[in-house]
Amino acid sequence: MKLNNGRAIPCPGFGTFKTPDGDICIDAVREAIAAGYEHIDTAAVYGNERSVGEGIRQSGKRREELFVTSKVWNTERGYDKTLRACEKSLQDLGLDYLDLYLIHWPANEMQFGAVAAGINLDTWKAMERLADEGLVRSIGLSNFYPSHMAPVLATANIAPAVDQIEYHPGLLQEETVALCQEHNILVEAWSPLGRGKLLEDSTIVDIAAAHGKTPAHVLLRFCEQNGVLPLVKSVHADRIRENLNFSDFDLSPDEMARICALPQARYGSHPDTAAF
């Protein structure tokens, strides 16, 4: 897929949320790259950046052949802290630059009151500096809804390239996706499988059977057909390889409509009420 700064971003991304630090993470990242993933997604708060970096090194891939994302955690919001947080992530990963750096969660009014928008803007200014200095190639947001995005969009010198949000059947985030599309911001989907719960949904299972595909393939292809980049994760080599094979079939308009009609469900925190 293409970002609004002209850079290419490989689809899908290989996620490392809740992947245990150490050999499990190292092996998963190395196996993912060997299977063909070129896009690795991590974050400081995952506590596994050193292992992600080691997995990248053990893969033998040249740095320029990979797309690596990390994120600044909530305790490091603000101008100076964000600069230091990026430096720490680069050090832990053993990399000279990141392909994408995201603000992991917006400061919200419930927790910070009227100064929330100012905190997000200060953080974004630091992100822009990191981009200007070449430490990151692209910058973006994560878990930002329109109310959080508006001040950034109104003042940004560099437009966000990405908004990574919880996105799956049952939580299609129409308002956020529409705003992102209006501003040519790519939407990335975390938890595109609904934390695994959607793999057993009868509608998804039936559609998968009709195509000779797995339920995971259907859910990932659903994202892709909607122009959303899914992040997938596993620590099992066979599942890591299997999850790549979802772009060789098309869901019909009727199948897409059936998937869109699945009941509402949220599996993660709401950005307006997150207090961490």
DOZA-845523 format. One record per residue (C-alpha): residue number from 1; residue in three letters; x, y, z. Coordinates in nm, 3 decimals, always signed. Example, Ala and Ser with C-alpha at 12.3 -4.5 7.8 and 13.67 -1.06 7.14 Angstrom:
REM DOZA-845523
<r nr="1" rest="ALA" u="+1.230" v="-0.450" w="+0.780"/>
<r nr="2" rest="SER" u="+1.367" v="-0.106" w="+0.714"/>
***
This chain:
REM DOZA-845523
<r nr="1" rest="MET" u="+0.000" v="+0.000" w="+0.000"/>
<r nr="2" rest="LYS" u="+0.105" v="+0.365" w="-0.038"/>
<r nr="3" rest="LEU" u="+0.139" v="+0.631" w="+0.231"/>
<r nr="4" rest="ASN" u="+0.057" v="+0.998" w="+0.174"/>
<r nr="5" rest="ASN" u="+0.428" v="+1.083" w="+0.162"/>
<r nr="6" rest="GLY" u="+0.478" v="+0.849" w="-0.132"/>
<r nr="7" rest="ARG" u="+0.647" v="+0.571" w="+0.063"/>
<r nr="8" rest="ALA" u="+0.535" v="+0.210" w="+0.025"/>
<r nr="9" rest="ILE" u="+0.419" v="+0.011" w="+0.328"/>
<r nr="10" rest="PRO" u="+0.406" v="-0.369" w="+0.297"/>
<r nr="11" rest="CYS" u="+0.075" v="-0.545" w="+0.363"/>
<r nr="12" rest="PRO" u="+0.015" v="-0.719" w="+0.596"/>
<r nr="13" rest="GLY" u="+0.213" v="-0.614" w="+0.899"/>
<r nr="14" rest="PHE" u="+0.347" v="-0.871" w="+1.144"/>
<r nr="15" rest="GLY" u="+0.243" v="-0.768" w="+1.494"/>
<r nr="16" rest="THR" u="+0.428" v="-0.844" w="+1.817"/>
<r nr="17" rest="PHE" u="+0.177" v="-0.733" w="+2.082"/>
<r nr="18" rest="LYS" u="+0.190" v="-0.976" w="+2.378"/>
<r nr="19" rest="THR" u="+0.467" v="-1.176" w="+2.211"/>
<r nr="20" rest="PRO" u="+0.689" v="-1.275" w="+2.504"/>
<r nr="21" rest="ASP" u="+1.033" v="-1.118" w="+2.513"/>
<r nr="22" rest="GLY" u="+1.325" v="-1.349" w="+2.450"/>
<r nr="23" rest="ASP" u="+1.354" v="-1.655" w="+2.228"/>
<r nr="24" rest="ILE" u="+0.981" v="-1.677" w="+2.150"/>
<r nr="25" rest="CYS" u="+0.981" v="-1.325" w="+2.006"/>
<r nr="26" rest="ILE" u="+1.317" v="-1.365" w="+1.832"/>
<r nr="27" rest="ASP" u="+1.205" v="-1.687" w="+1.666"/>
<r nr="28" rest="ALA" u="+0.864" v="-1.545" w="+1.566"/>
<r nr="29" rest="VAL" u="+1.014" v="-1.238" w="+1.399"/>
<r nr="30" rest="ARG" u="+1.283" v="-1.439" w="+1.224"/>
<r nr="31" rest="GLU" u="+1.026" v="-1.692" w="+1.104"/>
<r nr="32" rest="ALA" u="+0.791" v="-1.418" w="+0.985"/>
<r nr="33" rest="ILE" u="+1.062" v="-1.255" w="+0.777"/>
<r nr="34" rest="ALA" u="+1.164" v="-1.592" w="+0.633"/>
<r nr="35" rest="ALA" u="+0.798" v="-1.656" w="+0.541"/>
<r nr="36" rest="GLY" u="+0.782" v="-1.329" w="+0.348"/>
<r nr="37" rest="TYR" u="+0.665" v="-1.059" w="+0.589"/>
<r nr="38" rest="GLU" u="+0.846" v="-0.732" w="+0.523"/>
<r nr="39" rest="HIS" u="+0.660" v="-0.517" w="+0.778"/>
<r nr="40" rest="ILE" u="+0.725" v="-0.567" w="+1.151"/>
<r nr="41" rest="ASP" u="+0.517" v="-0.378" w="+1.408"/>
<r nr="42" rest="THR" u="+0.626" v="-0.333" w="+1.770"/>
<r nr="43" rest="ALA" u="+0.605" v="-0.073" w="+2.047"/>
<r nr="44" rest="ALA" u="+0.805" v="+0.034" w="+2.350"/>
<r nr="45" rest="VAL" u="+0.534" v="-0.080" w="+2.590"/>
<r nr="46" rest="TYR" u="+0.539" v="-0.433" w="+2.446"/>
<r nr="47" rest="GLY" u="+0.872" v="-0.480" w="+2.623"/>
<r nr="48" rest="ASN" u="+1.019" v="-0.682" w="+2.338"/>
<r nr="49" rest="GLU" u="+1.198" v="-0.433" w="+2.114"/>
<r nr="50" rest="ARG" u="+1.538" v="-0.587" w="+2.185"/>
<r nr="51" rest="SER" u="+1.408" v="-0.928" w="+2.082"/>
<r nr="52" rest="VAL" u="+1.239" v="-0.785" w="+1.773"/>
<r nr="53" rest="GLY" u="+1.571" v="-0.630" w="+1.675"/>
<r nr="54" rest="GLU" u="+1.753" v="-0.958" w="+1.731"/>
<r nr="55" rest="GLY" u="+1.497" v="-1.142" w="+1.520"/>
<r nr="56" rest="ILE" u="+1.554" v="-0.890" w="+1.242"/>
<r nr="57" rest="ARG" u="+1.931" v="-0.937" w="+1.264"/>
<r nr="58" rest="GLN" u="+1.904" v="-1.316" w="+1.263"/>
<r nr="59" rest="SER" u="+1.681" v="-1.304" w="+0.955"/>
<r nr="60" rest="GLY" u="+1.973" v="-1.189" w="+0.744"/>
<r nr="61" rest="LYS" u="+1.754" v="-0.939" w="+0.558"/>
<r nr="62" rest="ARG" u="+1.904" v="-0.608" w="+0.459"/>
<r nr="63" rest="ARG" u="+1.761" v="-0.319" w="+0.660"/>
<r nr="64" rest="GLU" u="+1.624" v="-0.146" w="+0.351"/>
<r nr="65" rest="GLU" u="+1.419" v="-0.456" w="+0.265"/>
<r nr="66" rest="LEU" u="+1.216" v="-0.426" w="+0.585"/>
<r nr="67" rest="PHE" u="+0.957" v="-0.181" w="+0.718"/>
<r nr="68" rest="VAL" u="+0.975" v="-0.143" w="+1.097"/>
<r nr="69" rest="THR" u="+0.719" v="+0.039" w="+1.314"/>
<r nr="70" rest="SER" u="+0.736" v="+0.136" w="+1.680"/>
<r nr="71" rest="LYS" u="+0.532" v="+0.363" w="+1.905"/>
<r nr="72" rest="VAL" u="+0.584" v="+0.616" w="+2.182"/>
<r nr="73" rest="TRP" u="+0.410" v="+0.507" w="+2.503"/>
<r nr="74" rest="ASN" u="+0.172" v="+0.720" w="+2.708"/>
<r nr="75" rest="THR" u="+0.419" v="+0.794" w="+2.988"/>
<r nr="76" rest="GLU" u="+0.654" v="+0.950" w="+2.732"/>
<r nr="77" rest="ARG" u="+0.413" v="+1.196" w="+2.571"/>
<r nr="78" rest="GLY" u="+0.532" v="+1.554" w="+2.530"/>
<r nr="79" rest="TYR" u="+0.810" v="+1.708" w="+2.326"/>
<r nr="80" rest="ASP" u="+1.130" v="+1.618" w="+2.511"/>
<r nr="81" rest="LYS" u="+1.010" v="+1.280" w="+2.637"/>
<r nr="82" rest="THR" u="+0.904" v="+1.173" w="+2.289"/>
<r nr="83" rest="LEU" u="+1.247" v="+1.255" w="+2.146"/>
<r nr="84" rest="ARG" u="+1.414" v="+1.048" w="+2.418"/>
<r nr="85" rest="ALA" u="+1.163" v="+0.764" w="+2.376"/>
<r nr="86" rest="CYS" u="+1.241" v="+0.732" w="+2.008"/>
<r nr="87" rest="GLU" u="+1.612" v="+0.730" w="+2.079"/>
<r nr="88" rest="LYS" u="+1.560" v="+0.449" w="+2.331"/>
<r nr="89" rest="SER" u="+1.349" v="+0.244" w="+2.087"/>
<r nr="90" rest="LEU" u="+1.614" v="+0.278" w="+1.818"/>
<r nr="91" rest="GLN" u="+1.882" v="+0.173" w="+2.065"/>
<r nr="92" rest="ASP" u="+1.681" v="-0.129" w="+2.183"/>
<r nr="93" rest="LEU" u="+1.598" v="-0.235" w="+1.827"/>
<r nr="94" rest="GLY" u="+1.955" v="-0.179" w="+1.714"/>
<r nr="95" rest="LEU" u="+1.839" v="+0.031" w="+1.419"/>
<r nr="96" rest="ASP" u="+1.949" v="+0.365" w="+1.275"/>
<r nr="97" rest="TYR" u="+1.597" v="+0.467" w="+1.178"/>
<r nr="98" rest="LEU" u="+1.233" v="+0.362" w="+1.197"/>
<r nr="99" rest="ASP" u="+1.012" v="+0.340" w="+0.891"/>
<r nr="100" rest="LEU" u="+0.710" v="+0.447" w="+1.096"/>
<r nr="101" rest="TYR" u="+0.673" v="+0.594" w="+1.443"/>
<r nr="102" rest="LEU" u="+0.331" v="+0.634" w="+1.604"/>
<r nr="103" rest="ILE" u="+0.180" v="+0.808" w="+1.906"/>
<r nr="104" rest="HIS" u="+0.044" v="+0.494" w="+2.072"/>
<r nr="105" rest="TRP" u="-0.264" v="+0.649" w="+2.238"/>
<r nr="106" rest="PRO" u="-0.398" v="+1.004" w="+2.249"/>
<r nr="107" rest="ALA" u="-0.407" v="+1.197" w="+2.573"/>
<r nr="108" rest="ASN" u="-0.781" v="+1.220" w="+2.644"/>
<r nr="109" rest="GLU" u="-0.995" v="+1.475" w="+2.827"/>
<r nr="110" rest="MET" u="-1.119" v="+1.226" w="+3.084"/>
<r nr="111" rest="GLN" u="-0.766" v="+1.183" w="+3.216"/>
<r nr="112" rest="PHE" u="-0.608" v="+1.521" w="+3.134"/>
<r nr="113" rest="GLY" u="-0.894" v="+1.767" w="+3.100"/>
<r nr="114" rest="ALA" u="-0.851" v="+2.074" w="+2.884"/>
<r nr="115" rest="VAL" u="-0.476" v="+2.026" w="+2.838"/>
<r nr="116" rest="ALA" u="-0.516" v="+1.692" w="+2.656"/>
<r nr="117" rest="ALA" u="-0.506" v="+1.847" w="+2.309"/>
<r nr="118" rest="GLY" u="-0.194" v="+2.045" w="+2.400"/>
<r nr="119" rest="ILE" u="-0.015" v="+1.729" w="+2.514"/>
<r nr="120" rest="ASN" u="-0.096" v="+1.560" w="+2.183"/>
<r nr="121" rest="LEU" u="+0.024" v="+1.863" w="+1.987"/>
<r nr="122" rest="ASP" u="+0.353" v="+1.879" w="+2.179"/>
<r nr="123" rest="THR" u="+0.404" v="+1.510" w="+2.112"/>
<r nr="124" rest="TRP" u="+0.329" v="+1.560" w="+1.743"/>
<r nr="125" rest="LYS" u="+0.581" v="+1.844" w="+1.717"/>
<r nr="126" rest="ALA" u="+0.845" v="+1.605" w="+1.847"/>
<r nr="127" rest="MET" u="+0.737" v="+1.347" w="+1.590"/>
<r nr="128" rest="GLU" u="+0.783" v="+1.605" w="+1.316"/>
<r nr="129" rest="ARG" u="+1.132" v="+1.685" w="+1.442"/>
<r nr="130" rest="LEU" u="+1.222" v="+1.315" w="+1.436"/>
<r nr="131" rest="ALA" u="+1.104" v="+1.299" w="+1.076"/>
<r nr="132" rest="ASP" u="+1.296" v="+1.614" w="+0.984"/>
<r nr="133" rest="GLU" u="+1.612" v="+1.465" w="+1.133"/>
<r nr="134" rest="GLY" u="+1.570" v="+1.138" w="+0.942"/>
<r nr="135" rest="LEU" u="+1.537" v="+0.920" w="+1.251"/>
<r nr="136" rest="VAL" u="+1.193" v="+0.815" w="+1.128"/>
<r nr="137" rest="ARG" u="+1.075" v="+0.795" w="+0.768"/>
<r nr="138" rest="SER" u="+0.704" v="+0.837" w="+0.837"/>
<r nr="139" rest="ILE" u="+0.502" v="+0.945" w="+1.140"/>
<r nr="140" rest="GLY" u="+0.149" v="+0.870" w="+1.244"/>
<r nr="141" rest="LEU" u="-0.111" v="+0.807" w="+1.509"/>
<r nr="142" rest="SER" u="-0.262" v="+0.511" w="+1.686"/>
<r nr="143" rest="ASN" u="-0.605" v="+0.493" w="+1.850"/>
<r nr="144" rest="PHE" u="-0.683" v="+0.852" w="+1.753"/>
<r nr="145" rest="TYR" u="-1.049" v="+0.928" w="+1.687"/>
<r nr="146" rest="PRO" u="-1.168" v="+1.241" w="+1.501"/>
<r nr="147" rest="SER" u="-1.187" v="+1.450" w="+1.818"/>
<r nr="148" rest="HIS" u="-0.823" v="+1.370" w="+1.897"/>
<r nr="149" rest="MET" u="-0.708" v="+1.407" w="+1.537"/>
<r nr="150" rest="ALA" u="-0.867" v="+1.746" w="+1.463"/>
<r nr="151" rest="PRO" u="-0.612" v="+1.965" w="+1.649"/>
<r nr="152" rest="VAL" u="-0.323" v="+1.773" w="+1.495"/>
<r nr="153" rest="LEU" u="-0.463" v="+1.800" w="+1.144"/>
<r nr="154" rest="ALA" u="-0.526" v="+2.173" w="+1.191"/>
<r nr="155" rest="THR" u="-0.167" v="+2.257" w="+1.289"/>
<r nr="156" rest="ALA" u="+0.057" v="+1.981" w="+1.153"/>
<r nr="157" rest="ASN" u="+0.348" v="+2.068" w="+0.929"/>
<r nr="158" rest="ILE" u="+0.372" v="+1.698" w="+0.838"/>
<r nr="159" rest="ALA" u="+0.044" v="+1.517" w="+0.793"/>
<r nr="160" rest="PRO" u="+0.000" v="+1.187" w="+0.979"/>
<r nr="161" rest="ALA" u="+0.063" v="+0.898" w="+0.742"/>
<r nr="162" rest="VAL" u="-0.122" v="+0.633" w="+0.944"/>
<r nr="163" rest="ASP" u="-0.386" v="+0.587" w="+1.211"/>
<r nr="164" rest="GLN" u="-0.367" v="+0.240" w="+1.366"/>
<r nr="165" rest="ILE" u="-0.698" v="+0.151" w="+1.531"/>
<r nr="166" rest="GLU" u="-0.897" v="-0.147" w="+1.650"/>
<r nr="167" rest="TYR" u="-1.077" v="-0.251" w="+1.334"/>
<r nr="168" rest="HIS" u="-1.267" v="-0.569" w="+1.254"/>
<r nr="169" rest="PRO" u="-1.621" v="-0.681" w="+1.174"/>
<r nr="170" rest="GLY" u="-1.832" v="-0.547" w="+1.456"/>
<r nr="171" rest="LEU" u="-1.611" v="-0.240" w="+1.500"/>
<r nr="172" rest="LEU" u="-1.570" v="-0.073" w="+1.163"/>
<r nr="173" rest="GLN" u="-1.505" v="+0.277" w="+1.301"/>
<r nr="174" rest="GLU" u="-1.683" v="+0.445" w="+1.009"/>
<r nr="175" rest="GLU" u="-1.634" v="+0.803" w="+1.128"/>
<r nr="176" rest="THR" u="-1.262" v="+0.762" w="+1.195"/>
<r nr="177" rest="VAL" u="-1.204" v="+0.574" w="+0.869"/>
<r nr="178" rest="ALA" u="-1.393" v="+0.841" w="+0.671"/>
<r nr="179" rest="LEU" u="-1.181" v="+1.120" w="+0.821"/>
<r nr="180" rest="CYS" u="-0.863" v="+0.928" w="+0.748"/>
<r nr="181" rest="GLN" u="-0.970" v="+0.870" w="+0.388"/>
<r nr="182" rest="GLU" u="-1.052" v="+1.240" w="+0.351"/>
<r nr="183" rest="HIS" u="-0.696" v="+1.328" w="+0.455"/>
<r nr="184" rest="ASN" u="-0.529" v="+1.036" w="+0.273"/>
<r nr="185" rest="ILE" u="-0.426" v="+0.875" w="+0.602"/>
<r nr="186" rest="LEU" u="-0.386" v="+0.498" w="+0.582"/>
<r nr="187" rest="VAL" u="-0.586" v="+0.302" w="+0.838"/>
<r nr="188" rest="GLU" u="-0.410" v="+0.006" w="+0.997"/>
<r nr="189" rest="ALA" u="-0.614" v="-0.257" w="+1.180"/>
<r nr="190" rest="TRP" u="-0.502" v="-0.397" w="+1.510"/>
<r nr="191" rest="SER" u="-0.696" v="-0.702" w="+1.625"/>
<r nr="192" rest="PRO" u="-0.840" v="-0.766" w="+1.275"/>
<r nr="193" rest="LEU" u="-0.942" v="-1.114" w="+1.395"/>
<r nr="194" rest="GLY" u="-1.129" v="-0.973" w="+1.695"/>
<r nr="195" rest="ARG" u="-0.869" v="-1.124" w="+1.930"/>
<r nr="196" rest="GLY" u="-0.952" v="-1.459" w="+1.775"/>
<r nr="197" rest="LYS" u="-1.320" v="-1.452" w="+1.868"/>
<r nr="198" rest="LEU" u="-1.434" v="-1.387" w="+1.510"/>
<r nr="199" rest="LEU" u="-1.262" v="-1.701" w="+1.385"/>
<r nr="200" rest="GLU" u="-1.557" v="-1.902" w="+1.516"/>
<r nr="201" rest="ASP" u="-1.832" v="-1.672" w="+1.390"/>
<r nr="202" rest="SER" u="-2.072" v="-1.875" w="+1.173"/>
<r nr="203" rest="THR" u="-2.089" v="-1.611" w="+0.899"/>
<r nr="204" rest="ILE" u="-1.709" v="-1.596" w="+0.871"/>
<r nr="205" rest="VAL" u="-1.678" v="-1.976" w="+0.885"/>
<r nr="206" rest="ASP" u="-1.939" v="-2.020" w="+0.608"/>
<r nr="207" rest="ILE" u="-1.775" v="-1.765" w="+0.379"/>
<r nr="208" rest="ALA" u="-1.433" v="-1.920" w="+0.439"/>
<r nr="209" rest="ALA" u="-1.564" v="-2.264" w="+0.346"/>
<r nr="210" rest="ALA" u="-1.716" v="-2.128" w="+0.024"/>
<r nr="211" rest="HIS" u="-1.372" v="-2.002" w="-0.085"/>
<r nr="212" rest="GLY" u="-1.165" v="-2.290" w="+0.048"/>
<r nr="213" rest="LYS" u="-0.996" v="-2.045" w="+0.284"/>
<r nr="214" rest="THR" u="-0.954" v="-2.012" w="+0.660"/>
<r nr="215" rest="PRO" u="-1.166" v="-1.772" w="+0.868"/>
<r nr="216" rest="ALA" u="-0.849" v="-1.570" w="+0.927"/>
<r nr="217" rest="HIS" u="-0.802" v="-1.531" w="+0.552"/>
<r nr="218" rest="VAL" u="-1.157" v="-1.396" w="+0.519"/>
<r nr="219" rest="LEU" u="-1.110" v="-1.143" w="+0.797"/>
<r nr="220" rest="LEU" u="-0.776" v="-1.023" w="+0.660"/>
<r nr="221" rest="ARG" u="-0.907" v="-1.001" w="+0.305"/>
<r nr="222" rest="PHE" u="-1.207" v="-0.806" w="+0.435"/>
<r nr="223" rest="CYS" u="-0.968" v="-0.545" w="+0.571"/>
<r nr="224" rest="GLU" u="-0.765" v="-0.534" w="+0.252"/>
<r nr="225" rest="GLN" u="-1.070" v="-0.494" w="+0.028"/>
<r nr="226" rest="ASN" u="-1.174" v="-0.200" w="+0.246"/>
<r nr="227" rest="GLY" u="-0.834" v="-0.036" w="+0.195"/>
<r nr="228" rest="VAL" u="-0.728" v="-0.111" w="+0.553"/>
<r nr="229" rest="LEU" u="-0.388" v="-0.267" w="+0.628"/>
<r nr="230" rest="PRO" u="-0.421" v="-0.556" w="+0.876"/>
<r nr="231" rest="LEU" u="-0.165" v="-0.647" w="+1.141"/>
<r nr="232" rest="VAL" u="-0.147" v="-1.019" w="+1.209"/>
<r nr="233" rest="LYS" u="+0.043" v="-1.204" w="+1.478"/>
<r nr="234" rest="SER" u="+0.131" v="-1.555" w="+1.579"/>
<r nr="235" rest="VAL" u="+0.423" v="-1.736" w="+1.738"/>
<r nr="236" rest="HIS" u="+0.357" v="-2.059" w="+1.550"/>
<r nr="237" rest="ALA" u="+0.555" v="-2.109" w="+1.229"/>
<r nr="238" rest="ASP" u="+0.273" v="-2.282" w="+1.038"/>
<r nr="239" rest="ARG" u="+0.020" v="-2.013" w="+1.130"/>
<r nr="240" rest="ILE" u="+0.268" v="-1.735" w="+1.050"/>
<r nr="241" rest="ARG" u="+0.306" v="-1.875" w="+0.698"/>
<r nr="242" rest="GLU" u="-0.063" v="-1.955" w="+0.653"/>
<r nr="243" rest="ASN" u="-0.177" v="-1.604" w="+0.745"/>
<r nr="244" rest="LEU" u="+0.008" v="-1.455" w="+0.447"/>
<r nr="245" rest="ASN" u="-0.210" v="-1.626" w="+0.187"/>
<r nr="246" rest="PHE" u="-0.519" v="-1.406" w="+0.187"/>
<r nr="247" rest="SER" u="-0.484" v="-1.183" w="-0.119"/>
<r nr="248" rest="ASP" u="-0.558" v="-1.441" w="-0.389"/>
<r nr="249" rest="PHE" u="-0.938" v="-1.434" w="-0.369"/>
<r nr="250" rest="ASP" u="-1.215" v="-1.173" w="-0.362"/>
<r nr="251" rest="LEU" u="-1.511" v="-1.141" w="-0.132"/>
<r nr="252" rest="SER" u="-1.828" v="-1.065" w="-0.323"/>
<r nr="253" rest="PRO" u="-2.036" v="-0.753" w="-0.249"/>
<r nr="254" rest="ASP" u="-2.293" v="-0.977" w="-0.079"/>
<r nr="255" rest="GLU" u="-2.026" v="-1.141" w="+0.137"/>
<r nr="256" rest="MET" u="-1.880" v="-0.802" w="+0.230"/>
<r nr="257" rest="ALA" u="-2.229" v="-0.684" w="+0.329"/>
<r nr="258" rest="ARG" u="-2.288" v="-0.993" w="+0.543"/>
<r nr="259" rest="ILE" u="-1.960" v="-0.935" w="+0.722"/>
<r nr="260" rest="CYS" u="-2.038" v="-0.566" w="+0.775"/>
<r nr="261" rest="ALA" u="-2.371" v="-0.662" w="+0.935"/>
<r nr="262" rest="LEU" u="-2.211" v="-0.862" w="+1.218"/>
<r nr="263" rest="PRO" u="-2.306" v="-0.736" w="+1.566"/>
<r nr="264" rest="GLN" u="-2.111" v="-0.462" w="+1.738"/>
<r nr="265" rest="ALA" u="-1.817" v="-0.574" w="+1.950"/>
<r nr="266" rest="ARG" u="-1.513" v="-0.401" w="+2.099"/>
<r nr="267" rest="TYR" u="-1.225" v="-0.599" w="+2.245"/>
<r nr="268" rest="GLY" u="-0.984" v="-0.323" w="+2.344"/>
<r nr="269" rest="SER" u="-1.001" v="+0.005" w="+2.535"/>
<r nr="270" rest="HIS" u="-1.189" v="+0.311" w="+2.409"/>
<r nr="271" rest="PRO" u="-0.952" v="+0.603" w="+2.343"/>
<r nr="272" rest="ASP" u="-1.185" v="+0.847" w="+2.521"/>
<r nr="273" rest="THR" u="-1.185" v="+0.649" w="+2.846"/>
<r nr="274" rest="ALA" u="-0.844" v="+0.480" w="+2.846"/>
<r nr="275" rest="ALA" u="-0.674" v="+0.572" w="+3.173"/>
<r nr="276" rest="PHE" u="-0.336" v="+0.408" w="+3.129"/>
***
